């Protein structure tokens, strides 16, 4: 069950409307780095959560907070578009500078589809894609996915901060950047707690699968695929090729890539698949 407050989580102010910046803000709403993605990611992880209830509760809290961030950004898009609505019809046949910006440098769908409002799409007008949402059922895997989502989201917010000279927009983005800082930290804190004080304790993920059943000769090997047999590997004498593994279970080493399998031999095409006649006759032929 959800509740809402008519007031925003943090103030949103636009000193000078800018349709181009409204278009850029769309990436933070419906882009792969955006708030719709993290909102749904955390909520689905919560709704699917099995195990300690505290993780479910935390995910619900943060997923719900992300709804507030979508609201703030949508409001920012609307405010950056305000002032265009009264002369839209005239500018299609006339010469209104603001509509010229919307059509030329902004997103015409902000008017055509949104009535000068925000959309559930990215900065290129591509609709939000639900396949970006990660909810694996493994809490440790999900936490690493959440750290990545917050890291790329914070990177996007800092780039938006640099794109604008509007003090109101900078203030709003400064708040969102700060919240991304906390969210990165809290997901890492969950991993630390699960690892009994050390994030490395959750590795490898899933830790419920016996490592005795994996091919352990390859578990901690960096494979160098550089075709030049003389040139040094970029990983030579690096942390990921020498010394103890991150989980403390083995030692890293490096090996040159080489095949351990055979050349694949596939059966001829099935007649009902209607491949070419030449394919039917020459299956696996070297000629």
Helices and strands as residue ranges (DSSP letters): H 19-30, H 35-47, H 53-81, G 85-87, H 88-93, H 97-104, H 109-112, G 130-132, H 139-163, H 167-194, G 199-202, G 211-213, G 216-218, E 221-224, E 253-256, G 271-273, H 277-281
